[in-house]
Amino acid sequence: MDFELNDEQRMFRSTLREFVAKDIVPVAAEWERTGRHPTEIIDRFRELGLFGITIPEEYGGLDLDRVSFALVFEEIARGWMGVAGVLGSHSLAAWMIARYGTAEQRSRHLPDLASGARRTGIALTEPGAGTDLQGIETRAVRDGGHYVVTGTKTWITNARHADPLPVLVKTELTTPAHKGMSVLLVDPSSRGFTVSRDLPKLGYKGTETCEVVLDEVRVPTGDLLGEVTGRGMQQVLSALELGRINIAARAVGVSQCAYDAALNYSRERQAFGKPIADFQAIQLKLADMATDIQAARLLTYWAATRSAAGAVNTEAAMAKYFASEVALRATMEAMRIHGGYGYSQEFVVERLYRDAPLMAIGEGTNDVQRMVIARSLISGAATLDW
């Protein structure tokens, strides 16, 4: 049992930290406030090969081990959680193409996705269907050598840059619904494909989040993921397990940044003639934050390690649930330690406080994660041991 990163992982983390400190931290506050697109940061993602973190080496990817995968999102989120989203949706969709795509689909898409020449995302959620993916209404009707797709997708990260965009659709109306669901790799230049609007958000800025309309978009049957129908829900759910590790790691990064800011501020801020770090009330908050964050980090790395061996539905749910709740608590406590300054955009904790709620919602709400965990334990599919 080893709780340490190996040498390669430590070197990789060091490279990430240097990049974040140099290229993200100095600009995050201003660019987030002005809505500036982080073009230069995305260019550095390409230079570092980060668009290929879930893509096999044979296609030009890094094919990172899962702990290193988590480190990418933890370290970037420490600098600016919003830009981590550019890689999050991309890496999830790229993994899905690598895992389930045909040889032709992999060779056609993965080299460009690995280099960042093209990006991707994943279109699941609809205005009337989020947690209940079986309730989606987007239909794909077979018409000769094409599927004709009609529907609306919302909360789509990378929507304006995704090429292709994997879209979860219903190719058949079945009972249960998931047996008729498939994933199509949609070309955004197709007639009838429109990014209709950008959604206004509390936080998670730095990457676009959009609504996409598909109005009788014709998709060649060769762009059906894996060229098999009725497997879309299984393909998506397995990818979301990896996505939950990504979200958990982002939550750890946000929490760590909040803790660092609170600790530094408590050492510098004077009250009643001494640093507020000398007051027991502040010390207790810092102790609780530090303990929670380290527990979340270890749970996330554990889930990441287990994922390399196969399905980790329960472990990923635990990590995502716990780490995101820690992020909510840690950012609030950091704001309280800062007092009035914590409410100011001049201090980083205000942004962290706005970013944290996304992790409790994205990749399945925390109530859903709790149900996943409980059902796995009750059924015996998972046990509470090491």
C-alpha positions as semicolon CSV with decimal commas, in nm:
position;residue;x (nm);y (nm);z (nm)
1;M;0,000;0,000;0,000
2;D;0,170;0,316;-0,123
3;F;0,028;0,664;-0,067
4;E;0,306;0,841;-0,257
5;L;0,322;0,957;-0,617
6;N;0,591;0,782;-0,818
7;D;0,884;0,977;-0,964
8;E;0,719;1,019;-1,303
9;Q;0,399;1,148;-1,149
10;R;0,586;1,395;-0,929
11;M;0,778;1,530;-1,228
12;F;0,456;1,561;-1,425
13;R;0,289;1,747;-1,136
14;S;0,587;1,980;-1,114
15;T;0,555;2,062;-1,485
16;L;0,183;2,129;-1,443
17;R;0,240;2,354;-1,140
18;E;0,501;2,557;-1,323
19;F;0,267;2,600;-1,620
20;V;-0,028;2,701;-1,402
21;A;0,179;2,947;-1,198
22;K;0,324;3,110;-1,508
23;D;0,042;3,104;-1,762
24;I;-0,287;3,078;-1,573
25;V;-0,273;3,236;-1,227
26;P;-0,155;3,584;-1,343
27;V;-0,442;3,624;-1,591
28;A;-0,729;3,421;-1,444
29;A;-0,901;3,698;-1,246
30;E;-0,899;3,957;-1,525
31;W;-0,992;3,716;-1,804
32;E;-1,272;3,564;-1,597
33;R;-1,410;3,906;-1,513
34;T;-1,398;4,036;-1,872
35;G;-1,512;3,714;-2,039
36;R;-1,197;3,695;-2,250
37;H;-1,149;3,365;-2,429
38;P;-0,834;3,193;-2,290
39;T;-0,673;3,141;-2,631
40;E;-0,315;3,149;-2,505
41;I;-0,387;2,897;-2,229
42;I;-0,549;2,661;-2,478
43;D;-0,243;2,697;-2,702
44;R;-0,028;2,590;-2,408
45;F;-0,256;2,290;-2,351
46;R;-0,169;2,189;-2,707
47;E;0,204;2,242;-2,657
48;L;0,200;2,027;-2,343
49;G;0,003;1,751;-2,515
50;L;-0,283;1,780;-2,268
51;F;-0,553;1,727;-2,529
52;G;-0,420;1,374;-2,562
53;I;-0,430;1,265;-2,199
54;T;-0,690;0,990;-2,260
55;I;-0,579;0,899;-2,614
56;P;-0,350;0,600;-2,686
57;E;0,009;0,672;-2,784
58;E;-0,039;0,508;-3,124
59;Y;-0,264;0,801;-3,217
60;G;-0,027;1,063;-3,073
61;G;-0,178;1,083;-2,725
62;L;-0,018;1,072;-2,381
63;D;-0,243;0,788;-2,256
64;L;-0,183;0,897;-1,897
65;D;-0,227;0,669;-1,599
66;R;-0,540;0,761;-1,407
67;V;-0,367;0,931;-1,114
68;S;-0,177;1,155;-1,357
69;F;-0,510;1,220;-1,529
70;A;-0,649;1,340;-1,194
71;L;-0,339;1,554;-1,136
72;V;-0,405;1,745;-1,459
73;F;-0,745;1,862;-1,336
74;E;-0,639;1,920;-0,977
75;E;-0,348;2,142;-1,072
76;I;-0,527;2,340;-1,344
77;A;-0,830;2,393;-1,116
78;R;-0,598;2,538;-0,852
79;G;-0,527;2,813;-1,103
80;W;-0,863;2,852;-1,275
81;M;-1,131;2,584;-1,262
82;G;-1,312;2,721;-1,567
83;V;-1,034;2,647;-1,815
84;A;-1,007;2,291;-1,680
85;G;-1,347;2,241;-1,842
86;V;-1,192;2,281;-2,187
87;L;-0,995;1,963;-2,123
88;G;-1,261;1,787;-1,917
89;S;-1,529;1,737;-2,181
90;H;-1,269;1,683;-2,451
91;S;-1,083;1,411;-2,263
92;L;-1,406;1,230;-2,173
93;A;-1,531;1,227;-2,534
94;A;-1,189;1,134;-2,674
95;W;-1,170;0,841;-2,432
96;M;-1,513;0,726;-2,547
97;I;-1,406;0,734;-2,913
98;A;-1,083;0,551;-2,829
99;R;-1,269;0,288;-2,626
100;Y;-1,576;0,230;-2,842
101;G;-1,501;0,371;-3,186
102;T;-1,433;0,159;-3,491
103;A;-1,077;0,141;-3,626
104;E;-1,178;0,388;-3,897
105;Q;-1,335;0,629;-3,647
106;R;-1,028;0,615;-3,423
107;S;-0,783;0,678;-3,708
108;R;-1,002;0,957;-3,851
109;H;-1,047;1,151;-3,528
110;L;-0,796;1,064;-3,258
111;P;-0,470;1,203;-3,408
112;D;-0,620;1,553;-3,448
113;L;-0,792;1,532;-3,109
114;A;-0,465;1,427;-2,943
115;S;-0,273;1,723;-3,087
116;G;-0,550;1,971;-3,016
117;A;-0,584;2,052;-3,387
118;R;-0,946;1,966;-3,323
119;R;-1,138;1,958;-2,996
120;T;-1,444;1,773;-2,884
121;G;-1,708;1,760;-2,611
122;I;-2,016;1,556;-2,533
123;A;-2,385;1,640;-2,576
124;L;-2,605;1,460;-2,327
125;T;-2,825;1,702;-2,132
126;E;-3,144;1,850;-2,275
127;P;-3,375;2,127;-2,150
128;G;-3,611;1,859;-2,016
129;A;-3,365;1,582;-1,933
130;G;-3,055;1,608;-1,717
131;T;-3,022;1,348;-1,444
132;D;-3,277;1,129;-1,625
133;L;-3,088;1,068;-1,949
134;Q;-3,340;0,805;-2,054
135;G;-3,584;1,094;-2,083
136;I;-3,400;1,263;-2,371
137;E;-3,612;1,353;-2,674
138;T;-3,344;1,396;-2,942
139;R;-3,431;1,148;-3,217
140;A;-3,218;0,999;-3,493
141;V;-3,425;0,837;-3,768
142;R;-3,254;0,612;-4,022
143;D;-3,285;0,734;-4,381
144;G;-3,077;0,520;-4,614
145;G;-2,709;0,582;-4,543
146;H;-2,781;0,859;-4,289
147;Y;-2,950;0,930;-3,960
148;V;-3,168;1,241;-3,951
149;V;-3,125;1,401;-3,609
150;T;-3,365;1,644;-3,447
151;G;-3,346;1,780;-3,092
152;T;-3,191;2,031;-2,856
153;K;-2,895;1,981;-2,622
154;T;-2,800;2,218;-2,343
155;W;-2,513;2,286;-2,101
156;I;-2,266;2,171;-2,367
157;T;-1,903;2,259;-2,293
158;N;-1,680;2,317;-2,598
159;A;-1,991;2,339;-2,817
160;R;-1,846;2,610;-3,041
161;H;-1,524;2,416;-3,096
162;A;-1,625;2,049;-3,087
163;D;-1,542;1,859;-3,406
164;P;-1,691;1,605;-3,392
165;L;-1,952;1,643;-3,119
166;P;-2,069;1,307;-2,977
167;V;-2,447;1,336;-2,929
168;L;-2,664;1,097;-2,730
169;V;-2,979;1,022;-2,928
170;K;-3,266;0,779;-2,947
171;T;-3,233;0,565;-3,259
172;E;-3,530;0,350;-3,150
173;L;-3,823;0,401;-2,913
174;T;-3,790;0,106;-2,677
175;T;-3,882;-0,008;-2,328
176;P;-3,663;0,037;-2,135
177;A;-3,551;0,350;-2,318
178;H;-3,176;0,290;-2,285
179;K;-3,195;-0,005;-2,524
180;G;-3,279;0,234;-2,806
181;M;-3,011;0,494;-2,731
182;S;-2,697;0,549;-2,939
183;V;-2,413;0,800;-2,979
184;L;-2,357;0,980;-3,308
185;L;-2,037;1,170;-3,392
186;V;-2,188;1,485;-3,540
187;D;-1,997;1,714;-3,777
188;P;-2,068;2,072;-3,659
189;S;-2,051;2,200;-4,017
190;S;-2,358;1,992;-4,105
191;R;-2,665;2,177;-4,228
192;G;-2,914;2,222;-3,945
193;F;-2,650;2,219;-3,669
194;T;-2,662;2,546;-3,473
195;V;-2,505;2,667;-3,150
196;S;-2,802;2,881;-3,056
197;R;-2,676;3,062;-2,749
198;D;-2,423;3,082;-2,468
199;L;-2,571;3,015;-2,125
200;P;-2,508;3,274;-1,851
201;K;-2,345;3,115;-1,546
202;L;-2,265;3,190;-1,183
203;G;-1,911;3,060;-1,225
204;Y;-1,725;2,811;-1,445
205;K;-1,617;3,084;-1,682
206;G;-1,330;3,062;-1,926
207;T;-1,499;2,799;-2,138
208;E;-1,822;2,835;-2,327
209;T;-2,133;2,646;-2,218
210;C;-2,397;2,645;-2,486
211;E;-2,729;2,528;-2,619
212;V;-2,715;2,330;-2,943
213;V;-3,004;2,283;-3,185
214;L;-3,009;1,996;-3,432
215;D;-3,272;2,056;-3,699
216;E;-3,288;1,751;-3,926
217;V;-2,911;1,716;-3,926
218;R;-2,802;1,435;-4,158
219;V;-2,531;1,217;-4,002
220;P;-2,372;0,932;-4,204
221;T;-2,432;0,588;-4,055
222;G;-2,054;0,550;-4,046
223;D;-2,052;0,814;-3,771
224;L;-2,253;0,595;-3,534
225;L;-2,007;0,535;-3,250
226;G;-1,877;0,180;-3,284
227;E;-2,132;0,132;-3,564
228;V;-2,365;-0,033;-3,314
229;T;-2,707;0,091;-3,205
230;G;-2,859;0,058;-2,860
231;R;-2,529;0,089;-2,673
232;G;-2,522;0,465;-2,627
233;M;-2,626;0,471;-2,263
234;Q;-2,362;0,215;-2,165
235;Q;-2,095;0,404;-2,362
236;V;-2,188;0,732;-2,196
237;L;-2,215;0,596;-1,842
238;S;-1,872;0,433;-1,860
239;A;-1,725;0,762;-1,978
240;L;-1,901;0,947;-1,696
241;E;-1,719;0,729;-1,443
242;L;-1,397;0,881;-1,571
243;G;-1,566;1,220;-1,577
244;R;-1,646;1,192;-1,207
245;I;-1,279;1,143;-1,128
246;N;-1,210;1,455;-1,332
247;I;-1,473;1,649;-1,134
248;A;-1,344;1,517;-0,801
249;A;-0,992;1,626;-0,891
250;R;-1,112;1,972;-0,991
251;A;-1,292;1,999;-0,657
252;V;-0,969;1,911;-0,476
253;G;-0,784;2,179;-0,674
254;V;-1,041;2,447;-0,593
255;S;-1,040;2,344;-0,225
256;Q;-0,661;2,354;-0,209
257;C;-0,654;2,701;-0,361
258;A;-0,915;2,819;-0,109
259;Y;-0,714;2,674;0,179
260;D;-0,388;2,828;0,056
261;A;-0,553;3,169;0,024
262;A;-0,711;3,143;0,370
263;L;-0,389;3,028;0,536
264;N;-0,183;3,307;0,379
265;Y;-0,443;3,571;0,460
266;S;-0,471;3,454;0,822
267;R;-0,096;3,495;0,866
268;E;-0,098;3,847;0,721
269;R;-0,422;3,995;0,852
270;Q;-0,387;4,171;1,186
271;A;-0,665;4,208;1,443
272;F;-0,633;4,324;1,801
273;G;-0,260;4,358;1,754
274;K;-0,178;4,010;1,621
275;P;-0,230;3,787;1,314
276;I;-0,576;3,633;1,303
277;A;-0,402;3,296;1,262
278;D;-0,329;3,320;1,635
279;F;-0,700;3,303;1,716
280;Q;-0,836;2,961;1,797
281;A;-1,152;3,012;1,589
282;I;-0,939;3,060;1,277
283;Q;-0,714;2,770;1,365
284;L;-1,011;2,535;1,394
285;K;-1,137;2,638;1,051
286;L;-0,795;2,580;0,896
287;A;-0,762;2,240;1,064
288;D;-1,103;2,129;0,938
289;M;-1,027;2,250;0,586
290;A;-0,689;2,078;0,572
291;T;-0,826;1,747;0,699
292;D;-1,120;1,752;0,458
293;I;-0,900;1,838;0,160
294;Q;-0,646;1,566;0,226
295;A;-0,924;1,310;0,271
296;A;-1,081;1,423;-0,059
297;R;-0,746;1,402;-0,237
298;L;-0,675;1,050;-0,112
299;L;-1,027;0,934;-0,202
300;T;-0,987;1,081;-0,551
301;Y;-0,647;0,918;-0,609
302;W;-0,787;0,589;-0,477
303;A;-1,077;0,602;-0,722
304;A;-0,835;0,691;-1,001
305;T;-0,609;0,399;-0,914
306;R;-0,901;0,158;-0,900
307;S;-1,033;0,281;-1,235
308;A;-0,729;0,144;-1,413
309;A;-0,850;-0,206;-1,323
310;G;-1,200;-0,161;-1,465
311;A;-1,540;-0,018;-1,373
312;V;-1,537;0,206;-1,068
313;N;-1,894;0,324;-1,047
314;T;-1,904;0,329;-0,667
315;E;-1,551;0,456;-0,610
316;A;-1,588;0,740;-0,862
317;A;-1,924;0,835;-0,714
318;M;-1,774;0,845;-0,364
319;A;-1,483;1,060;-0,477
320;K;-1,699;1,302;-0,673
321;Y;-1,959;1,333;-0,397
322;F;-1,715;1,383;-0,111
323;A;-1,465;1,606;-0,288
324;S;-1,733;1,839;-0,426
325;E;-1,895;1,877;-0,083
326;V;-1,550;1,959;0,058
327;A;-1,513;2,227;-0,210
328;L;-1,841;2,385;-0,105
329;R;-1,733;2,391;0,262
330;A;-1,375;2,498;0,198
331;T;-1,464;2,792;-0,023
332;M;-1,721;2,917;0,226
333;E;-1,477;2,886;0,516
334;A;-1,208;3,065;0,314
335;M;-1,454;3,348;0,251
336;R;-1,537;3,367;0,622
337;I;-1,170;3,383;0,715
338;H;-1,125;3,670;0,469
339;G;-1,422;3,853;0,617
340;G;-1,543;4,140;0,400
341;Y;-1,249;4,101;0,163
342;G;-1,370;3,753;0,075
343;Y;-1,670;3,913;-0,094
344;S;-1,448;4,127;-0,315
345;Q;-1,342;4,036;-0,667
346;E;-0,996;4,156;-0,573
347;F;-0,945;3,830;-0,381
348;V;-0,948;3,483;-0,536
349;V;-1,189;3,326;-0,286
350;E;-1,484;3,509;-0,441
351;R;-1,426;3,325;-0,770
352;L;-1,363;2,993;-0,596
353;Y;-1,691;3,029;-0,408
354;R;-1,876;3,073;-0,740
355;D;-1,694;2,785;-0,909
356;A;-1,746;2,527;-0,635
357;P;-2,119;2,453;-0,685
358;L;-2,061;2,319;-1,036
359;M;-1,876;2,017;-0,897
360;A;-2,176;1,925;-0,682
361;I;-2,399;1,929;-0,991
362;G;-2,191;1,830;-1,294
363;E;-2,144;1,467;-1,400
364;G;-2,451;1,375;-1,195
365;T;-2,578;1,561;-0,890
366;N;-2,453;1,457;-0,549
367;D;-2,792;1,315;-0,455
368;V;-2,758;1,083;-0,755
369;Q;-2,407;0,987;-0,643
370;R;-2,540;0,897;-0,299
371;M;-2,806;0,677;-0,457
372;V;-2,546;0,508;-0,677
373;I;-2,329;0,438;-0,373
374;A;-2,618;0,311;-0,160
375;R;-2,759;0,082;-0,430
376;S;-2,418;-0,067;-0,498
377;L;-2,367;-0,141;-0,130
378;I;-2,717;-0,285;-0,079
379;S;-2,693;-0,507;-0,387
380;G;-2,350;-0,634;-0,290
381;A;-2,192;-0,500;-0,609
382;A;-1,960;-0,298;-0,383
383;T;-1,833;-0,354;-0,032
384;L;-1,681;-0,116;0,219
385;D;-1,324;-0,237;0,238
386;W;-0,986;-0,168;0,080
